[in-house]
Amino acid sequence: MNGFNRVRSTLRRTFFSSNGADASPNTTRREDFPILSHHLSSYERFDLSTGSQGASTTSLQNINSNNNSSSSHAPIIETTSDGVEFLPNNSKRTLRTIPGVFCPIALSMFSISLFMRVGFVVAHAGILQTLLQFGLCFIILFSTLLSVCSLATNGAIEGGGVYHMISRALGPEFGGSIGVLFFFANVIGNGQSVAALVEALVDSFGPGSKANAFQDTHWWRFLYGTIINIISLITCLLGSSLFSMATFFIFILVSFSYLMVVVSFFVQSPRAVVIPRVNTYAYDHQSFELNKTDLIYGQYTGFSSLTMRENTYANYTIDYTTGDMMNFATVFGVLFSSITGLLAGANMSGELKRPSRSIPTGSVSALFFVFFIFITETLLMAATTDRFTLTNNYLFLQDINIWAPFVIIGMIAAVFSACLSGLIGASRILEALAIDEIFGPVLSWIRGGTTRHGNPWAAVIFTFVLVQLAKGLSNGKNPNSIAINIGDLLGK
């Protein structure tokens, strides 16, 4: 009779494990044990020693027997035909691959780079070294992505993104230390995104521009960044659904703006491009005498083989925004730190309907898409714009665009999306740390500050405060400090 019962239990586990009412006693239910809730089922996938397996099985059976009556409504891990685990019927899991993974990653990697940094890199590194630097970035990011995909497809994924994946694979203690590092790195990286958006606004509408609507002092920059951060806070407090709608809309807007840039390269005739007055280095180092009203011009040549040859090789010189001499390492550091938004999608794992499928599919697609866009833009810039313009006007795309505001709108939208992704991603990591009780009761108020729809408002507000502090580290300008750049690289 006992043998018959064991056979019947095996058949139930095999064919009816997705049915909560018929699930066997060994079906892992998660309710009152936070760390177990996130990690135990996945640990069973690894080759533990016989003694450890026996202890784990005994403990799991005791837990199930003690909580059988109170866990009838707890979520059960289901498995698809190809062995991918997922958590079904979770009301807060509303995001699909495109709005939840592809768009946040693409926009985070575009950020300030799409409309400002690519021209900076081509100006100093030339075509060949720019392609080399993009190739190095791709290899590094793709190698990281393969590891993320391996973890993402190795079991059911809950909130916390890469932190949850690592803690599930290596244990909650090691995962907790990594989680803290990822959280603070995301906070610092978000502060960098806010500072980059402030830089774009001041360069476009500040002193020396036609509008001249923004002041360029430390406290004015801090105020602009605070306003941007508050808008991000409100969006994230309203939940992941609004975040996904916002990122999808922003992605369409940025894509259209970039399309107009590409069209402009083909339809605009050669013209003079004004070097902005904020470039004091160019105006102070001219060999001829200038009046206060005189302007310096570069040249947009249109497609020209001569321009292409001129921009082929590196010509490192002074960066007019910092006054520092550029070299391969500094230019690569600026480029790499500005396009490392690869984990923006994985950080949304708690809101994805099928994270084990969405994270690999969306991340790989976004990575290839972004690098195709960057390579295309590099070649278009190098073939149409002379080096003097590239070196002395990082916003020259406005001057050659069919309608100049397209560039401003796309740039502001892309960087603002990176701010959103950084804030919501960091808050989800903090929420996962609180749920796992890595620090005991210290973060219990974070765990309790969650809406009935699963939005961790307490974690979002706490992250907002830390981003404000991180933004202060940048001194209100585009951050170049070692601490901020290292934090950004670790976080993304």
C-alpha positions in Angstrom: 0.0 0.0 0.0 2.8 2.4 0.8 4.4 1.6 -2.5 1.1 2.4 -4.3 0.9 5.7 -2.4 4.5 6.6 -3.5 3.6 5.9 -7.2 0.5 8.0 -6.9 2.5 10.9 -5.4 5.1 10.6 -8.2 2.4 10.7 -10.9 0.8 13.8 -9.2 4.1 15.6 -9.1 4.8 14.8 -12.7 1.4 15.6 -14.3 -0.5 17.8 -11.9 2.2 20.0 -10.2 0.7 23.2 -11.6 -2.6 22.6 -9.7 -2.4 24.1 -6.3 -5.1 21.8 -4.9 -3.4 18.6 -6.0 0.2 19.5 -5.5 2.1 16.9 -3.5 3.5 17.7 0.0 6.9 18.2 -1.5 5.7 21.1 -3.7 7.6 24.1 -2.5 5.3 26.7 -1.0 6.7 30.1 0.1 5.0 32.3 2.7 6.6 32.7 6.1 10.3 32.0 5.3 11.7 34.9 3.3 15.1 33.6 2.3 13.7 30.1 1.7 11.0 31.8 -0.4 13.5 33.2 -2.8 16.1 30.5 -2.9 15.3 27.0 -1.7 13.6 25.6 -4.8 16.5 26.7 -6.9 19.1 25.2 -4.6 17.5 21.8 -5.3 18.8 22.1 -8.9 22.4 21.9 -7.8 24.4 18.8 -7.0 24.5 18.9 -3.2 26.0 16.2 -1.1 23.9 13.3 0.0 23.8 14.4 3.5 22.9 18.0 2.6 20.1 16.7 0.2 18.7 14.6 3.0 18.7 17.4 5.5 17.2 19.8 3.0 14.4 17.3 2.1 13.7 16.7 5.8 13.6 20.4 6.6 11.4 21.1 3.7 8.9 18.3 4.6 8.7 19.7 8.2 8.1 23.2 6.9 5.4 22.0 4.6 3.7 20.0 7.3 3.7 22.9 9.7 2.4 25.4 7.2 0.1 23.2 5.1 -3.1 24.7 6.5 -1.9 28.4 6.2 -0.3 28.2 2.7 -3.2 27.2 0.5 -3.1 30.5 -1.3 0.7 30.7 -1.6 2.2 30.8 -5.1 3.6 27.5 -6.6 6.4 27.3 -9.0 5.3 25.9 -12.3 7.5 24.4 -15.0 7.1 24.7 -18.8 7.6 21.8 -21.2 11.2 22.9 -21.8 12.0 23.0 -18.1 11.8 26.8 -17.5 10.3 27.6 -14.0 8.0 30.5 -13.5 5.6 31.9 -10.9 2.0 31.9 -12.3 -0.9 34.1 -11.4 1.1 36.8 -9.7 -0.9 40.0 -9.9 2.1 42.3 -9.8 3.8 40.6 -12.7 2.4 42.6 -15.6 5.4 43.4 -17.8 6.3 41.6 -21.0 9.6 41.5 -22.9 9.4 44.7 -24.9 8.3 47.2 -22.3 9.9 45.4 -19.4 13.3 44.5 -20.7 14.1 45.6 -24.2 13.0 49.3 -23.9 14.6 50.0 -20.5 18.0 48.4 -21.6 18.0 50.2 -24.9 17.1 53.6 -23.4 19.6 53.2 -20.5 22.4 52.4 -23.0 21.4 55.3 -25.3 21.1 57.8 -22.4 23.4 60.7 -23.1 25.6 58.7 -25.6 23.3 58.7 -28.6 23.2 62.4 -29.2 26.4 63.7 -27.5 29.0 61.1 -26.6 29.4 59.4 -30.0 30.5 62.6 -31.6 33.0 63.2 -28.7 34.5 59.7 -29.2 34.8 60.0 -33.0 36.4 63.5 -32.6 39.2 62.2 -30.5 39.6 58.5 -31.4 38.8 58.5 -35.1 36.8 55.9 -36.9 39.2 52.9 -36.4 39.7 53.4 -32.7 36.0 54.2 -32.2 35.0 50.9 -33.8 37.7 49.2 -31.7 36.3 50.7 -28.5 32.7 49.8 -29.4 34.0 46.3 -30.1 35.6 46.0 -26.7 32.4 47.3 -25.0 30.4 44.8 -26.9 32.6 41.9 -25.9 32.6 42.9 -22.2 28.9 43.5 -22.1 28.0 40.3 -24.1 30.2 38.2 -21.8 28.3 39.6 -18.8 25.0 39.1 -20.5 25.8 35.4 -21.1 26.3 34.9 -17.4 23.0 36.8 -16.6 21.1 34.6 -19.1 22.6 31.5 -17.6 21.3 32.5 -14.2 18.0 33.8 -15.5 17.2 30.4 -17.1 18.3 28.3 -14.2 15.1 28.5 -12.1 12.2 30.7 -11.0 13.1 34.3 -10.6 11.5 36.7 -8.1 12.2 40.4 -7.3 15.7 41.7 -7.0 17.1 41.0 -10.5 20.8 39.9 -10.6 21.0 40.1 -6.8 18.3 37.4 -6.6 20.0 35.2 -9.2 23.4 35.4 -7.6 22.1 34.8 -4.1 20.1 31.8 -5.4 23.2 30.3 -7.0 25.8 31.1 -4.4 23.8 31.4 -1.2 22.0 34.3 0.5 25.1 35.4 2.5 27.3 35.9 -0.6 24.3 37.2 -2.5 23.6 39.7 0.2 27.0 41.3 0.0 26.7 41.5 -3.8 23.2 42.9 -3.4 24.4 45.8 -1.2 27.1 46.6 -3.8 24.6 46.5 -6.7 22.2 48.7 -4.8 24.7 51.5 -4.1 26.2 51.2 -7.6 22.7 51.7 -9.1 22.2 54.7 -6.8 25.5 56.3 -7.9 24.8 55.4 -11.5 21.4 57.1 -11.3 23.0 60.2 -9.8 25.2 60.2 -12.9 22.2 60.0 -15.2 20.6 62.9 -13.5 23.8 64.9 -13.8 24.0 64.0 -17.4 20.5 65.2 -18.1 21.2 68.5 -16.3 24.3 68.9 -18.5 22.2 68.4 -21.6 19.7 71.0 -20.5 22.3 73.6 -19.5 24.3 73.0 -22.7 21.1 73.3 -24.8 19.3 76.1 -23.0 21.9 77.7 -20.8 24.4 80.6 -21.3 25.7 80.8 -24.8 22.6 79.2 -26.3 19.9 81.0 -28.2 17.3 80.4 -25.5 19.6 81.4 -22.5 16.9 80.1 -20.2 19.0 78.1 -17.6 21.5 79.4 -15.2 24.9 77.6 -15.0 25.9 77.6 -11.3 26.4 74.8 -8.8 23.1 75.4 -6.9 21.1 76.0 -10.0 22.3 72.7 -11.4 21.4 71.0 -8.1 17.9 72.4 -8.3 17.4 71.2 -11.9 18.6 67.7 -10.8 16.3 67.7 -7.8 13.3 68.5 -10.0 14.2 65.7 -12.4 14.6 63.3 -9.5 11.2 64.3 -8.1 9.5 63.6 -11.4 11.2 60.2 -11.5 10.1 59.6 -7.9 6.5 60.3 -8.7 6.5 58.0 -11.8 8.0 55.1 -9.8 5.6 55.6 -6.9 2.7 55.1 -9.3 3.9 51.6 -10.1 5.6 49.4 -12.7 2.7 49.7 -15.1 3.1 53.4 -15.5 6.9 52.9 -15.7 6.5 50.4 -18.6 4.1 52.7 -20.4 6.5 55.7 -19.9 9.5 53.8 -21.1 7.7 52.4 -24.2 6.5 55.9 -25.1 10.0 57.3 -24.5 11.5 54.6 -26.7 9.2 55.5 -29.6 10.0 59.2 -29.1 13.8 58.6 -29.0 13.6 56.2 -32.0 11.7 58.8 -34.0 14.2 61.5 -33.0 17.1 59.3 -34.1 15.4 58.5 -37.4 15.2 62.2 -38.1 18.9 62.5 -37.4 19.7 59.8 -39.9 17.4 61.4 -42.5 19.1 64.8 -41.9 22.5 63.3 -42.7 21.1 62.4 -46.2 19.0 65.4 -47.0 20.9 68.4 -45.5 23.2 70.3 -47.8 26.7 71.4 -46.6 26.6 74.2 -44.2 28.6 76.1 -41.5 28.1 74.9 -37.9 28.5 77.5 -35.1 30.9 76.7 -32.3 29.2 77.6 -29.1 30.5 80.4 -26.9 30.7 78.0 -23.9 33.7 76.5 -25.7 36.1 79.0 -24.3 39.1 76.9 -25.3 38.3 77.3 -29.1 37.7 81.0 -28.8 40.8 81.6 -26.7 43.1 79.7 -29.0 42.3 81.2 -32.3 45.2 82.7 -34.3 43.2 85.6 -35.6 41.7 88.5 -33.7 38.0 88.1 -32.7 35.5 90.7 -31.7 33.1 90.0 -28.9 30.3 89.4 -31.5 32.4 87.2 -33.8 31.6 83.5 -34.0 33.7 80.5 -35.0 32.3 78.0 -37.4 32.9 74.4 -38.3 31.8 72.6 -41.4 29.1 70.0 -42.1 30.4 68.8 -45.5 27.7 66.2 -46.3 29.0 62.8 -47.5 32.6 63.2 -48.5 35.5 60.8 -48.9 37.9 63.6 -47.9 36.0 64.1 -44.6 36.0 60.3 -44.1 39.8 60.1 -44.5 40.3 63.1 -42.2 38.3 61.3 -39.4 39.8 57.8 -39.9 42.7 58.0 -37.4 42.9 59.2 -33.8 43.7 62.8 -32.9 43.5 63.2 -29.2 43.3 66.8 -28.0 41.8 68.9 -25.2 38.2 68.3 -24.1 36.7 71.7 -24.1 34.2 70.8 -21.3 36.9 69.8 -18.8 40.1 71.3 -20.1 41.8 67.8 -19.8 43.9 66.2 -22.4 42.2 63.1 -23.8 43.8 59.7 -24.6 42.5 56.2 -25.4 41.9 55.3 -21.8 39.9 58.4 -20.9 37.8 58.3 -24.0 37.1 54.6 -23.5 36.2 55.3 -19.9 33.7 58.0 -20.9 32.2 55.7 -23.6 31.9 52.6 -21.6 30.5 54.2 -18.5 27.8 55.9 -20.6 26.5 52.8 -22.3 26.5 50.2 -19.5 22.7 49.9 -18.8 22.6 46.2 -19.5 20.9 45.2 -16.2 18.0 47.7 -16.4 15.8 44.9 -17.6 17.0 42.2 -15.2 16.3 44.6 -12.3 12.6 44.4 -13.2 12.5 40.6 -12.7 9.8 40.9 -10.0 7.4 42.6 -12.4 8.0 40.4 -15.5 5.4 37.8 -16.4 8.0 35.3 -17.6 11.4 36.6 -16.4 13.2 33.4 -17.4 12.3 34.0 -21.0 12.0 37.8 -21.1 15.4 38.6 -19.6 17.6 36.6 -22.1 15.4 37.5 -25.1 15.0 41.2 -24.4 18.6 41.7 -23.2 20.3 40.1 -26.2 18.0 41.8 -28.6 18.6 45.2 -27.0 22.4 44.8 -26.9 22.6 44.0 -30.7 20.1 46.7 -31.5 22.0 49.4 -29.6 25.4 48.5 -31.0 23.9 48.5 -34.6 22.6 52.0 -33.9 25.9 53.2 -32.5 28.0 51.8 -35.3 25.7 53.3 -37.9 25.8 56.7 -36.2 29.6 56.6 -36.0 30.0 56.0 -39.7 27.5 58.7 -40.6 29.2 61.3 -38.4 32.6 60.5 -39.6 31.6 60.7 -43.3 29.8 64.0 -43.1 31.3 66.3 -40.4 34.7 67.8 -40.2 37.0 67.1 -37.2 37.0 70.7 -36.0 33.2 70.6 -35.6 33.3 67.2 -33.9 35.9 68.3 -31.5 34.5 71.7 -30.6 30.7 71.2 -30.7 29.3 68.0 -29.1 25.8 69.1 -29.9 26.3 69.8 -33.6 23.5 67.4 -34.4 21.1 70.2 -33.6 22.6 72.5 -36.3 22.3 69.9 -39.0 18.9 68.4 -38.1 15.8 69.0 -40.1 14.3 70.5 -37.0 16.7 71.2 -34.2 14.3 70.4 -31.2 14.2 66.8 -32.4 17.7 66.3 -31.0 16.9 68.0 -27.7 13.7 66.1 -27.2 15.3 62.8 -28.0 18.3 63.5 -25.7 16.2 64.6 -22.8 13.8 61.7 -23.1 16.6 59.1 -23.3 18.4 60.4 -20.3 15.2 60.8 -18.3 14.4 57.1 -19.0 17.8 56.1 -17.7 17.0 58.1 -14.5 13.7 56.2 -14.2 15.4 52.8 -14.7 18.1 53.5 -12.2 15.6 54.6 -9.5 13.2 51.8 -9.9 15.9 49.2 -10.4 17.8 50.2 -7.2 14.5 50.2 -5.2 13.7 46.6 -6.3 17.1 45.4 -5.2 16.6 47.1 -1.8 13.2 45.5 -1.5 14.7 42.1 -2.2 17.4 42.6 0.5 14.6 43.6 3.0 12.5 40.6 2.1 15.4 38.2 2.5 16.2 39.8 6.0 19.9 39.9 5.1 20.3 42.6 7.8 17.7 41.2 10.2 15.1 43.7 11.3 17.1 46.8 10.1 15.2 46.9 6.8 11.9 45.6 8.1 10.3 49.1 7.5 11.2 48.7 3.8 9.4 45.3 3.7 6.4 46.8 5.3 6.2 49.8 3.1 4.6 48.1 0.1 1.3 48.7 -1.6 -1.3 46.0 -2.0 -0.2 45.8 -5.7 3.4 45.1 -4.7 4.9 48.5 -5.3 7.7 49.1 -2.6 7.1 52.8 -2.0 9.3 52.9 1.1 12.2 51.5 -0.9 11.6 54.0 -3.7 11.6 57.0 -1.4 14.7 55.8 0.5 16.5 55.3 -2.9 15.4 58.8 -4.0 17.1 60.3 -0.9 20.3 58.4 -1.6 20.3 59.5 -5.3 20.0 63.1 -4.1 23.2 62.6 -2.1 24.9 60.8 -4.9 24.0 63.6 -7.2 25.7 66.0 -4.8 29.0 64.0 -5.3 29.0 65.0 -8.9 29.2 68.7 -7.9 26.2 69.4 -10.2 28.1 68.6 -13.4 28.6 65.6 -15.5 30.5 63.3 -13.2 34.0 62.2 -14.1 35.2 61.1 -10.6 36.6 57.6 -10.1 34.1 56.7 -7.4 31.1 57.5 -9.6 32.4 55.9 -12.7 33.4 52.7 -10.9 30.0 52.6 -9.1 28.2 53.0 -12.4 30.2 50.2 -14.0 29.5 47.8 -11.1 25.8 48.7 -11.1 25.2 48.2 -14.8 
